[in-house]
Amino acid sequence: MRFYRRLTPIKAISFDLDDTLYSNFPVMMATDAKMIRYFAHQLPDHPNGEYDYHFWYTFRTQALNLDATLSHDVGALRLQSYYLGIQSLGFSSTVAMNMAEQALSYFVKQRSNFTVPEPVHHLLKRLKKQWPIIAISNGNVDTKAIGIHHYFDAIYHAGAHQGLQLKQKPDADMFQRTCQQFNIQPAQLLHVGDCGVNDVYGAIRFGCQTAWVSSYDVGQPITALPTMELTDVVELQRLITSI
């Protein structure tokens, strides 16, 4: 744990999920491979290769051109990309949407098929005894499936949420929603995440304190100094005795 700024009293801690509490890159690589096999089984033979990222990217672009707000909802964007791609193969709109929904369900199940390290369970359990713990994610991992849902006092995913449309980090929507729900000032929230832009810059811009998790080296580099840097998220256990 390395401090760049003085940590002032906090009243809640929020966590990014992917590549903060666990390494997400190998999970997504394995999921991408599973999706190629899934579509090879579900769809007609592809004349030019596989139903991989290159095939779906065209329809992702098309979906965003039709509705730019999908950029803030990874699940809805993936669903619409699947729908447009499947429909382009000659399936009716009804059948294409049904197949797209099944494919998205399979995707979420596979990208949530991993085990969170035991030290992270221990960390969240200990921190929860002292502060409200909130998850703030741009992604769509199933926190129940990976066994950490019960640690959080609130969970926010970008996109549609309880009648709201929450923009992805670095936009302030999820930070603001957290502070409103727990009746705290932005400076009383410590946000923990791996991305120098989405997590560190986004939280600092809203006025929060930040802990940058640099262990997995997949997030964008920092452009503003966080309150602290963690080489492993479990180092946060030191806060329990230091505050």
N, C-alpha and C positions, 0 to 999 in steps of 0.2 A: 504494500500500500504506500503510495507516494502522494503527498499533498501538494497542490499548487496554489490553493486558496484556503483561507481559514474556514473550517466547517462551523456554521452557526447552528443553534438548536433546530431540530427537525421534529415534525409531528406526523409524518408519513413517509413511506418509501415506495417508489414505483419501479417496476422492472420491465425492461424489454424482455422478450422471451428468446427468440431464435438467436443463437450465437452469443447469448449473454448467460443464460442459465445452463446451456448445453451447446454442443457443436452441431449446427444444423446442416452444414455443407455436405457431409457424407450421407445424411438422411435424404436430402433433396436429390443428390446424384442417384441414389438407389431408387428413389421414387420415380424419377424421370425414366429410368430404364424399365421399371414396372409398367409405366403408362404406355410406353412404346409397345410392349408385349400385349397390354390390354387392348389397345386400339387395333393391333394386328389381328387379334381374335374377333373383335367386334365389327370391324369395317371391311369393305372390299379390299382386295390387294391393291397396294399403292403402286401406280405405274412407274414412279421415279424413286422408289426407295422405301422409307419408313414414315410413319406418322410421328415425326419427332418435332423438336422445337422449330425447325425451319418451316415445316408445314403449318403449324398452328400460329406462327408469328404473323403471317399475312392476315389471318382472321382476327388476331389480337389488335392489329393496327386498324382494321376495318371497324371493330367494335368501339375503339376509342374515338374514331372519326364520327361514329353515330352518336356516341354519348361520352363526352370527355370526363364526366364525373366518375366513370368506372375506374379511372386511374387511382382513386382513393379506396377501392374495394377489390382486393385481389381475388376473392372468391367469386364475386359477381362478374368480374372481368374474365376470369377463366371459364366460367359457365357460358358467357356469351360467345367467347372465342370457340369453345367446343360446339356450341349450337350452330354458329355460322359455318364452321368447317364441315360439320356433319351434313348440314343442309346442302352445302355445295356439291356433295356426292350424290344428290338426287333423292334424299329422304324428305318426306313431308315435314312441315314445320312442327307438327305435333309429335311425330316420331323422333325428329331431331332433338327437340327439347327434352323429351323423356330420356333419350340416350345421353344427352349432355348432363342432365341431372344425376344419372347413375354414374357417369364418368367422374363428375366432381366429387360425389360421395366416396367413390373408390380412391380418388386422389387424396382426399383429406384423411381417410383411414390409413393409407400407406405413409403419408408424410407425418402421421402421428404414431407410427409404429416403432417406438424406440423407448429406451429406459433412461430416465433422467438420473444423473449420478447421485448416489446416496448422500455425499456431502452437501449437495444442494438441497435435498430434502431436510437435512439437519439444519442448514442455514435458515431456510424459510420458516421452519418450525420455531426456531429460537427468536428470530426477528419479530415474528407475529406476536410473541408474548409482550413485546415492548411498543410496537407501532402498528398502525394499519398498513397492510401490504396490498399493493395494487399492481395488476398487470396491464401494460400499455403496449400493444403490438400492432404493427402494420400487417402482420401475417395472419394466417388462419389455422394455426395448430389447434388441435382439440385438447385443451388442458385437462379435461376429465380422462381422456384416453391415456395421457402420459402421466397421470397420477399426481398432479400438483394443484388441481382446481381448488381443493379445500383450504389451501393456505391463504388464498387471496380474499380480501374483503370486497374487492371489485375487480372486474376484468373488462377491459375495453379493447375491442378490435376495430381498426379503421373500417369505415363503411357504415351500413345500416346497423343501428344499435338502439333498441327500445324506442323506436319512433324518431330517432335522431340520425343525421348523416354526419359521421365524424370523419374529418379529413385525416390523411396519413401524417405522421411526423415527417418533416419538422414543423408542419403546421401545428398550431397551439391547441386544437380542439380537445384532444384527449387529456392534455395537461390541465386545461381549463376546467374540463368536466370533473376531473379528479379533485381539484381544489374546491370547486363548488360543492361536490357531494360531501367532502369531509370538512368543509367550512374552515379551510386553512388558507394562508397566504402562499403565493408561489414560492417565496424564499423558504417556507417551512416544509417544502417537498424536496426530497432527495431522489433524483431519477438516476437509475442505473442502466447502462446500455453500452453496446459495442460500437455503434456507428457514430463517427465524429460529426456527421451532419444531422441525421435524423434524431439521434438521442442527445448528444452533447450540445450541438449548436441550437437545436430546437428547444431543448429545455432551458438553456441559458437565455435565449431570446425571450422566453416567457417569464423569466425571473427565478427559475428554480436552481437549486444546487445540483451538481452532477457528479456521478462516479463513472468513469470511462473504463470498460472492461476490454483490455487489449489482448487477451489470451488467445483468441481464435484468429485474429488478423484477417478478417474478411470484410469488416465494415469500412466505410469511407474514412480517410484520415481526419484527424481533428483539425479544425480551423479556429477554434477558441479553446483556451485552457479550461479544463474541467476543475471541479473542486478537488478531485483526487483521481488517481489512476490505480486500477487493480489489475495485477497480472493473473489473478484468479478470483472469481466472484466470491468465493468463500472467505476471502480476507475481510469481508464486511462484518464478520463475527466480532472483529475487534471493536466495532462501534458500540457493542453492547456494554463493554466495560469502559469505553473512553468518553461516553457522553453521559 
